């Protein structure tokens, strides 16, 4: 047996009148930094730097005989 649930008119209005959009339109902006500068700003490394570091690590771990 189900219990009856009572809601107010305000709750009914809130639940039935769903807005057509749930978020604002996206705002596009042009960054003042290029990709390289943005990576450096967040203490990251670029793919090229990562590749170079990886190559150096492989050479240290597996030197030529």
PDB file of N, CA, C and O in Angstrom:
ATOM      1  N   UNK A   1       0.832  -1.170   0.000  1.00  0.00           N
ATOM      2  CA  UNK A   1       0.000   0.000   0.000  1.00  0.00           C
ATOM      3  C   UNK A   1       0.886   1.247   0.000  1.00  0.00           C
ATOM      4  O   UNK A   1       1.810   1.355   0.806  1.00  0.00           O
ATOM      5  N   UNK A   2       0.606   2.174  -0.895  1.00  0.00           N
ATOM      6  CA  UNK A   2       1.393   3.394  -1.051  1.00  0.00           C
ATOM      7  C   UNK A   2       0.867   4.477  -0.115  1.00  0.00           C
ATOM      8  O   UNK A   2      -0.342   4.635   0.056  1.00  0.00           O
ATOM      9  N   UNK A   3       1.784   5.212   0.480  1.00  0.00           N
ATOM     10  CA  UNK A   3       1.389   6.361   1.295  1.00  0.00           C
ATOM     11  C   UNK A   3       1.071   7.530   0.388  1.00  0.00           C
ATOM     12  O   UNK A   3       1.691   7.696  -0.663  1.00  0.00           O
ATOM     13  N   UNK A   4       0.125   8.325   0.782  1.00  0.00           N
ATOM     14  CA  UNK A   4      -0.212   9.515   0.008  1.00  0.00           C
ATOM     15  C   UNK A   4       0.830  10.592   0.265  1.00  0.00           C
ATOM     16  O   UNK A   4       1.309  10.760   1.387  1.00  0.00           O
ATOM     17  N   UNK A   5       1.169  11.316  -0.787  1.00  0.00           N
ATOM     18  CA  UNK A   5       2.117  12.414  -0.668  1.00  0.00           C
ATOM     19  C   UNK A   5       1.388  13.698  -1.053  1.00  0.00           C
ATOM     20  O   UNK A   5       0.732  13.772  -2.092  1.00  0.00           O
ATOM     21  N   UNK A   6       1.517  14.687  -0.207  1.00  0.00           N
ATOM     22  CA  UNK A   6       0.889  15.973  -0.482  1.00  0.00           C
ATOM     23  C   UNK A   6       1.972  17.000  -0.787  1.00  0.00           C
ATOM     24  O   UNK A   6       2.990  17.071  -0.099  1.00  0.00           O
ATOM     25  N   UNK A   7       1.737  17.798  -1.836  1.00  0.00           N
ATOM     26  CA  UNK A   7       2.671  18.866  -2.176  1.00  0.00           C
ATOM     27  C   UNK A   7       1.910  20.172  -2.288  1.00  0.00           C
ATOM     28  O   UNK A   7       0.701  20.187  -2.522  1.00  0.00           O
ATOM     29  N   UNK A   8       2.624  21.254  -2.119  1.00  0.00           N
ATOM     30  CA  UNK A   8       1.994  22.572  -2.211  1.00  0.00           C
ATOM     31  C   UNK A   8       1.876  22.987  -3.667  1.00  0.00           C
ATOM     32  O   UNK A   8       2.464  22.356  -4.546  1.00  0.00           O
ATOM     33  N   UNK A   9       1.120  24.042  -3.926  1.00  0.00           N
ATOM     34  CA  UNK A   9       0.998  24.558  -5.296  1.00  0.00           C
ATOM     35  C   UNK A   9       2.344  25.050  -5.805  1.00  0.00           C
ATOM     36  O   UNK A   9       2.660  24.883  -6.983  1.00  0.00           O
ATOM     37  N   UNK A  10       3.140  25.655  -4.927  1.00  0.00           N
ATOM     38  CA  UNK A  10       4.468  26.120  -5.339  1.00  0.00           C
ATOM     39  C   UNK A  10       5.352  24.943  -5.770  1.00  0.00           C
ATOM     40  O   UNK A  10       6.061  25.031  -6.772  1.00  0.00           O
ATOM     41  N   UNK A  11       5.306  23.869  -5.028  1.00  0.00           N
ATOM     42  CA  UNK A  11       6.086  22.689  -5.385  1.00  0.00           C
ATOM     43  C   UNK A  11       5.597  22.089  -6.699  1.00  0.00           C
ATOM     44  O   UNK A  11       6.399  21.667  -7.531  1.00  0.00           O
ATOM     45  N   UNK A  12       4.292  22.055  -6.881  1.00  0.00           N
ATOM     46  CA  UNK A  12       3.734  21.546  -8.128  1.00  0.00           C
ATOM     47  C   UNK A  12       4.158  22.412  -9.303  1.00  0.00           C
ATOM     48  O   UNK A  12       4.516  21.898 -10.363  1.00  0.00           O
ATOM     49  N   UNK A  13       4.118  23.713  -9.117  1.00  0.00           N
ATOM     50  CA  UNK A  13       4.545  24.646 -10.162  1.00  0.00           C
ATOM     51  C   UNK A  13       6.026  24.427 -10.492  1.00  0.00           C
ATOM     52  O   UNK A  13       6.409  24.400 -11.662  1.00  0.00           O
ATOM     53  N   UNK A  14       6.842  24.273  -9.466  1.00  0.00           N
ATOM     54  CA  UNK A  14       8.275  24.058  -9.666  1.00  0.00           C
ATOM     55  C   UNK A  14       8.538  22.757 -10.426  1.00  0.00           C
ATOM     56  O   UNK A  14       9.400  22.714 -11.303  1.00  0.00           O
ATOM     57  N   UNK A  15       7.809  21.714 -10.097  1.00  0.00           N
ATOM     58  CA  UNK A  15       8.039  20.404 -10.708  1.00  0.00           C
ATOM     59  C   UNK A  15       7.462  20.272 -12.111  1.00  0.00           C
ATOM     60  O   UNK A  15       7.930  19.435 -12.884  1.00  0.00           O
ATOM     61  N   UNK A  16       6.461  21.071 -12.461  1.00  0.00           N
ATOM     62  CA  UNK A  16       5.815  20.916 -13.764  1.00  0.00           C
ATOM     63  C   UNK A  16       6.223  21.968 -14.783  1.00  0.00           C
ATOM     64  O   UNK A  16       6.141  21.718 -15.985  1.00  0.00           O
ATOM     65  N   UNK A  17       6.655  23.122 -14.340  1.00  0.00           N
ATOM     66  CA  UNK A  17       7.050  24.183 -15.270  1.00  0.00           C
ATOM     67  C   UNK A  17       8.566  24.193 -15.435  1.00  0.00           C
ATOM     68  O   UNK A  17       9.261  25.064 -14.912  1.00  0.00           O
ATOM     69  N   UNK A  18       9.049  23.222 -16.161  1.00  0.00           N
ATOM     70  CA  UNK A  18      10.484  23.087 -16.391  1.00  0.00           C
ATOM     71  C   UNK A  18      10.907  24.093 -17.459  1.00  0.00           C
ATOM     72  O   UNK A  18      10.269  24.176 -18.508  1.00  0.00           O
ATOM     73  N   UNK A  19      11.966  24.855 -17.213  1.00  0.00           N
ATOM     74  CA  UNK A  19      12.405  25.822 -18.220  1.00  0.00           C
ATOM     75  C   UNK A  19      12.881  25.116 -19.492  1.00  0.00           C
ATOM     76  O   UNK A  19      13.318  23.966 -19.448  1.00  0.00           O
ATOM     77  N   UNK A  20      12.792  25.811 -20.611  1.00  0.00           N
ATOM     78  CA  UNK A  20      13.194  25.201 -21.879  1.00  0.00           C
ATOM     79  C   UNK A  20      14.705  25.023 -21.971  1.00  0.00           C
ATOM     80  O   UNK A  20      15.184  24.138 -22.679  1.00  0.00           O
ATOM     81  N   UNK A  21      15.454  25.853 -21.263  1.00  0.00           N
ATOM     82  CA  UNK A  21      16.910  25.684 -21.217  1.00  0.00           C
ATOM     83  C   UNK A  21      17.331  25.563 -19.763  1.00  0.00           C
ATOM     84  O   UNK A  21      16.745  26.193 -18.883  1.00  0.00           O
ATOM     85  N   UNK A  22      18.332  24.766 -19.522  1.00  0.00           N
ATOM     86  CA  UNK A  22      18.789  24.571 -18.153  1.00  0.00           C
ATOM     87  C   UNK A  22      20.110  25.270 -17.873  1.00  0.00           C
ATOM     88  O   UNK A  22      20.592  25.266 -16.740  1.00  0.00           O
ATOM     89  N   UNK A  23      20.687  25.863 -18.892  1.00  0.00           N
ATOM     90  CA  UNK A  23      21.924  26.602 -18.664  1.00  0.00           C
ATOM     91  C   UNK A  23      22.000  27.760 -19.650  1.00  0.00           C
ATOM     92  O   UNK A  23      21.280  27.807 -20.647  1.00  0.00           O
ATOM     93  N   UNK A  24      22.873  28.666 -19.345  1.00  0.00           N
ATOM     94  CA  UNK A  24      23.058  29.809 -20.225  1.00  0.00           C
ATOM     95  C   UNK A  24      23.856  29.400 -21.458  1.00  0.00           C
ATOM     96  O   UNK A  24      24.525  28.367 -21.471  1.00  0.00           O
ATOM     97  N   UNK A  25      23.771  30.229 -22.487  1.00  0.00           N
ATOM     98  CA  UNK A  25      24.554  29.957 -23.690  1.00  0.00           C
ATOM     99  C   UNK A  25      26.038  30.056 -23.352  1.00  0.00           C
ATOM    100  O   UNK A  25      26.427  30.880 -22.524  1.00  0.00           O
ATOM    101  N   UNK A  26      26.868  29.231 -23.977  1.00  0.00           N
ATOM    102  CA  UNK A  26      28.298  29.304 -23.690  1.00  0.00           C
ATOM    103  C   UNK A  26      28.888  30.633 -24.151  1.00  0.00           C
ATOM    104  O   UNK A  26      28.491  31.194 -25.172  1.00  0.00           O
ATOM    105  N   UNK A  27      29.828  31.108 -23.381  1.00  0.00           N
ATOM    106  CA  UNK A  27      30.507  32.354 -23.713  1.00  0.00           C
ATOM    107  C   UNK A  27      31.886  31.984 -24.229  1.00  0.00           C
ATOM    108  O   UNK A  27      32.684  31.366 -23.523  1.00  0.00           O
ATOM    109  N   UNK A  28      32.152  32.363 -25.451  1.00  0.00           N
ATOM    110  CA  UNK A  28      33.454  32.063 -26.034  1.00  0.00           C
ATOM    111  C   UNK A  28      34.358  33.274 -25.866  1.00  0.00           C
ATOM    112  O   UNK A  28      33.931  34.413 -26.054  1.00  0.00           O
ATOM    113  N   UNK A  29      35.582  33.023 -25.519  1.00  0.00           N
ATOM    114  CA  UNK A  29      36.539  34.107 -25.372  1.00  0.00           C
ATOM    115  C   UNK A  29      37.855  33.676 -25.981  1.00  0.00           C
ATOM    116  O   UNK A  29      38.156  32.486 -26.073  1.00  0.00           O
ATOM    117  N   UNK A  30      38.618  34.639 -26.386  1.00  0.00           N
ATOM    118  CA  UNK A  30      39.916  34.342 -26.962  1.00  0.00           C
ATOM    119  C   UNK A  30      40.965  34.546 -25.873  1.00  0.00           C
ATOM    120  O   UNK A  30      41.056  35.614 -25.268  1.00  0.00           O
ATOM    121  N   UNK A  31      41.728  33.534 -25.645  1.00  0.00           N
ATOM    122  CA  UNK A  31      42.760  33.608 -24.624  1.00  0.00           C
ATOM    123  C   UNK A  31      43.868  34.552 -25.077  1.00  0.00           C
ATOM    124  O   UNK A  31      44.191  34.639 -26.262  1.00  0.00           O
ATOM    125  N   UNK A  32      44.427  35.241 -24.123  1.00  0.00           N
ATOM    126  CA  UNK A  32      45.544  36.140 -24.427  1.00  0.00           C
ATOM    127  C   UNK A  32      46.858  35.355 -24.544  1.00  0.00           C
ATOM    128  O   UNK A  32      47.855  35.879 -25.042  1.00  0.00           O
ATOM    129  N   UNK A  33      46.856  34.108 -24.087  1.00  0.00           N
ATOM    130  CA  UNK A  33      48.061  33.281 -24.130  1.00  0.00           C
ATOM    131  C   UNK A  33      47.945  32.236 -25.225  1.00  0.00           C
ATOM    132  O   UNK A  33      46.850  31.776 -25.549  1.00  0.00           O
ATOM    133  N   UNK A  34      49.073  31.871 -25.783  1.00  0.00           N
ATOM    134  CA  UNK A  34      49.065  30.738 -26.698  1.00  0.00           C
ATOM    135  C   UNK A  34      49.153  29.460 -25.877  1.00  0.00           C
ATOM    136  O   UNK A  34      49.267  29.514 -24.653  1.00  0.00           O
ATOM    137  N   UNK A  35      49.102  28.332 -26.530  1.00  0.00           N
ATOM    138  CA  UNK A  35      49.072  27.051 -25.826  1.00  0.00           C
ATOM    139  C   UNK A  35      50.314  26.839 -24.972  1.00  0.00           C
ATOM    140  O   UNK A  35      50.217  26.409 -23.823  1.00  0.00           O
ATOM    141  N   UNK A  36      51.470  27.139 -25.529  1.00  0.00           N
ATOM    142  CA  UNK A  36      52.722  26.933 -24.794  1.00  0.00           C
ATOM    143  C   UNK A  36      52.740  27.753 -23.508  1.00  0.00           C
ATOM    144  O   UNK A  36      53.138  27.246 -22.459  1.00  0.00           O
ATOM    145  N   UNK A  37      52.314  29.018 -23.577  1.00  0.00           N
ATOM    146  CA  UNK A  37      52.299  29.878 -22.400  1.00  0.00           C
ATOM    147  C   UNK A  37      51.298  29.370 -21.362  1.00  0.00           C
ATOM    148  O   UNK A  37      51.562  29.418 -20.161  1.00  0.00           O
ATOM    149  N   UNK A  38      50.154  28.887 -21.830  1.00  0.00           N
ATOM    150  CA  UNK A  38      49.138  28.376 -20.918  1.00  0.00           C
ATOM    151  C   UNK A  38      49.635  27.139 -20.187  1.00  0.00           C
ATOM    152  O   UNK A  38      49.367  26.973 -18.997  1.00  0.00           O
ATOM    153  N   UNK A  39      50.359  26.268 -20.888  1.00  0.00           N
ATOM    154  CA  UNK A  39      50.916  25.070 -20.268  1.00  0.00           C
ATOM    155  C   UNK A  39      51.929  25.464 -19.201  1.00  0.00           C
ATOM    156  O   UNK A  39      51.909  24.923 -18.096  1.00  0.00           O
ATOM    157  N   UNK A  40      52.799  26.388 -19.522  1.00  0.00           N
ATOM    158  CA  UNK A  40      53.819  26.836 -18.568  1.00  0.00           C
ATOM    159  C   UNK A  40      53.168  27.494 -17.350  1.00  0.00           C
ATOM    160  O   UNK A  40      53.651  27.333 -16.229  1.00  0.00           O
ATOM    161  N   UNK A  41      52.079  28.233 -17.561  1.00  0.00           N
ATOM    162  CA  UNK A  41      51.406  28.944 -16.470  1.00  0.00           C
ATOM    163  C   UNK A  41      50.855  27.978 -15.426  1.00  0.00           C
ATOM    164  O   UNK A  41      50.763  28.339 -14.253  1.00  0.00           O
ATOM    165  N   UNK A  42      50.493  26.777 -15.814  1.00  0.00           N
ATOM    166  CA  UNK A  42      49.948  25.816 -14.853  1.00  0.00           C
ATOM    167  C   UNK A  42      50.970  24.736 -14.508  1.00  0.00           C
ATOM    168  O   UNK A  42      50.606  23.637 -14.091  1.00  0.00           O
ATOM    169  N   UNK A  43      52.255  25.057 -14.686  1.00  0.00           N
ATOM    170  CA  UNK A  43      53.355  24.151 -14.347  1.00  0.00           C
ATOM    171  C   UNK A  43      53.257  22.816 -15.081  1.00  0.00           C
ATOM    172  O   UNK A  43      53.628  21.779 -14.531  1.00  0.00           O
ATOM    173  N   UNK A  44      52.773  22.835 -16.288  1.00  0.00           N
ATOM    174  CA  UNK A  44      52.679  21.629 -17.097  1.00  0.00           C
ATOM    175  C   UNK A  44      53.841  21.544 -18.070  1.00  0.00           C
ATOM    176  O   UNK A  44      54.681  22.442 -18.141  1.00  0.00           O
ATOM    177  N   UNK A  45      53.874  20.461 -18.811  1.00  0.00           N
ATOM    178  CA  UNK A  45      54.881  20.323 -19.855  1.00  0.00           C
ATOM    179  C   UNK A  45      54.174  19.994 -21.162  1.00  0.00           C
ATOM    180  O   UNK A  45      53.086  19.419 -21.173  1.00  0.00           O
ATOM    181  N   UNK A  46      54.803  20.365 -22.242  1.00  0.00           N
ATOM    182  CA  UNK A  46      54.220  20.106 -23.557  1.00  0.00           C
ATOM    183  C   UNK A  46      54.506  18.665 -23.963  1.00  0.00           C
ATOM    184  O   UNK A  46      55.306  17.980 -23.326  1.00  0.00           O
ATOM    185  N   UNK A  47      53.863  18.220 -25.005  1.00  0.00           N
ATOM    186  CA  UNK A  47      54.081  16.872 -25.513  1.00  0.00           C
ATOM    187  C   UNK A  47      55.519  16.697 -25.979  1.00  0.00           C
ATOM    188  O   UNK A  47      56.108  15.631 -25.801  1.00  0.00           O
ATOM    189  N   UNK A  48      56.082  17.737 -26.572  1.00  0.00           N
ATOM    190  CA  UNK A  48      57.471  17.661 -27.027  1.00  0.00           C
ATOM    191  C   UNK A  48      58.420  17.490 -25.842  1.00  0.00           C
ATOM    192  O   UNK A  48      59.340  16.673 -25.894  1.00  0.00           O
ATOM    193  N   UNK A  49      58.199  18.257 -24.775  1.00  0.00           N
ATOM    194  CA  UNK A  49      59.045  18.133 -23.587  1.00  0.00           C
ATOM    195  C   UNK A  49      58.895  16.750 -22.953  1.00  0.00           C
ATOM    196  O   UNK A  49      59.878  16.147 -22.522  1.00  0.00           O
ATOM    197  N   UNK A  50      57.662  16.255 -22.899  1.00  0.00           N
ATOM    198  CA  UNK A  50      57.414  14.930 -22.345  1.00  0.00           C
ATOM    199  C   UNK A  50      58.141  13.867 -23.158  1.00  0.00           C
ATOM    200  O   UNK A  50      58.757  12.961 -22.596  1.00  0.00           O
ATOM    201  N   UNK A  51      58.067  13.978 -24.480  1.00  0.00           N
ATOM    202  CA  UNK A  51      58.729  13.018 -25.352  1.00  0.00           C
ATOM    203  C   UNK A  51      60.237  13.036 -25.136  1.00  0.00           C
ATOM    204  O   UNK A  51      60.875  11.985 -25.079  1.00  0.00           O
ATOM    205  N   UNK A  52      60.801  14.235 -25.017  1.00  0.00           N
ATOM    206  CA  UNK A  52      62.246  14.368 -24.796  1.00  0.00           C
ATOM    207  C   UNK A  52      62.642  13.742 -23.464  1.00  0.00           C
ATOM    208  O   UNK A  52      63.629  13.010 -23.397  1.00  0.00           O
ATOM    209  N   UNK A  53      61.878  14.024 -22.394  1.00  0.00           N
ATOM    210  CA  UNK A  53      62.181  13.461 -21.080  1.00  0.00           C
ATOM    211  C   UNK A  53      62.045  11.936 -21.083  1.00  0.00           C
ATOM    212  O   UNK A  53      62.831  11.238 -20.443  1.00  0.00           O
ATOM    213  N   UNK A  54      61.060  11.434 -21.794  1.00  0.00           N
ATOM    214  CA  UNK A  54      60.864   9.985 -21.888  1.00  0.00           C
ATOM    215  C   UNK A  54      62.041   9.328 -22.604  1.00  0.00           C
ATOM    216  O   UNK A  54      62.553   8.301 -22.160  1.00  0.00           O
ATOM    217  N   UNK A  55      62.460   9.926 -23.707  1.00  0.00           N
ATOM    218  CA  UNK A  55      63.613   9.384 -24.443  1.00  0.00           C
ATOM    219  C   UNK A  55      64.858   9.367 -23.554  1.00  0.00           C
ATOM    220  O   UNK A  55      65.599   8.384 -23.546  1.00  0.00           O
ATOM    221  N   UNK A  56      65.093  10.457 -22.799  1.00  0.00           N
ATOM    222  CA  UNK A  56      66.267  10.516 -21.920  1.00  0.00           C
ATOM    223  C   UNK A  56      66.179   9.456 -20.827  1.00  0.00           C
ATOM    224  O   UNK A  56      67.193   8.854 -20.472  1.00  0.00           O
ATOM    225  N   UNK A  57      64.984   9.218 -20.288  1.00  0.00           N
ATOM    226  CA  UNK A  57      64.823   8.215 -19.237  1.00  0.00           C
ATOM    227  C   UNK A  57      65.073   6.809 -19.785  1.00  0.00           C
ATOM    228  O   UNK A  57      65.680   5.980 -19.107  1.00  0.00           O
ATOM    229  N   UNK A  58      64.616   6.541 -20.988  1.00  0.00           N
ATOM    230  CA  UNK A  58      64.842   5.223 -21.591  1.00  0.00           C
ATOM    231  C   UNK A  58      66.337   4.997 -21.833  1.00  0.00           C
ATOM    232  O   UNK A  58      66.850   3.902 -21.605  1.00  0.00           O
ATOM    233  N   UNK A  59      67.021   6.030 -22.291  1.00  0.00           N
ATOM    234  CA  UNK A  59      68.458   5.904 -22.542  1.00  0.00           C
ATOM    235  C   UNK A  59      69.201   5.657 -21.228  1.00  0.00           C
ATOM    236  O   UNK A  59      70.144   4.866 -21.200  1.00  0.00           O
ATOM    237  N   UNK A  60      68.791   6.323 -20.131  1.00  0.00           N
ATOM    238  CA  UNK A  60      69.437   6.099 -18.835  1.00  0.00           C
ATOM    239  C   UNK A  60      69.181   4.685 -18.334  1.00  0.00           C
ATOM    240  O   UNK A  60      70.083   4.059 -17.777  1.00  0.00           O
ATOM    241  N   UNK A  61      67.984   4.176 -18.520  1.00  0.00           N
ATOM    242  CA  UNK A  61      67.650   2.853 -18.023  1.00  0.00           C
ATOM    243  C   UNK A  61      68.192   1.724 -18.885  1.00  0.00           C
ATOM    244  O   UNK A  61      68.533   0.656 -18.376  1.00  0.00           O
ATOM    245  N   UNK A  62      68.273   1.960 -20.186  1.00  0.00           N
ATOM    246  CA  UNK A  62      68.718   0.922 -21.106  1.00  0.00           C
ATOM    247  C   UNK A  62      69.806   1.480 -22.033  1.00  0.00           C
ATOM    248  O   UNK A  62      69.570   1.696 -23.222  1.00  0.00           O
ATOM    249  N   UNK A  63      70.998   1.710 -21.472  1.00  0.00           N
ATOM    250  CA  UNK A  63      72.079   2.242 -22.334  1.00  0.00           C
ATOM    251  C   UNK A  63      72.503   1.223 -23.384  1.00  0.00           C
ATOM    252  O   UNK A  63      72.343   0.015 -23.213  1.00  0.00           O
ATOM    253  N   UNK A  64      73.037   1.741 -24.453  1.00  0.00           N
ATOM    254  CA  UNK A  64      73.522   0.839 -25.511  1.00  0.00           C
ATOM    255  C   UNK A  64      74.697   0.013 -24.966  1.00  0.00           C
ATOM    256  O   UNK A  64      75.523   0.537 -24.219  1.00  0.00           O
ATOM    257  N   UNK A  65      74.778  -1.307 -25.344  1.00  0.00           N
ATOM    258  CA  UNK A  65      75.882  -2.167 -24.859  1.00  0.00           C
ATOM    259  C   UNK A  65      77.194  -1.822 -25.523  1.00  0.00           C
ATOM    260  O   UNK A  65      78.216  -2.443 -25.232  1.00  0.00           O
TER     261      UNK A  65
END
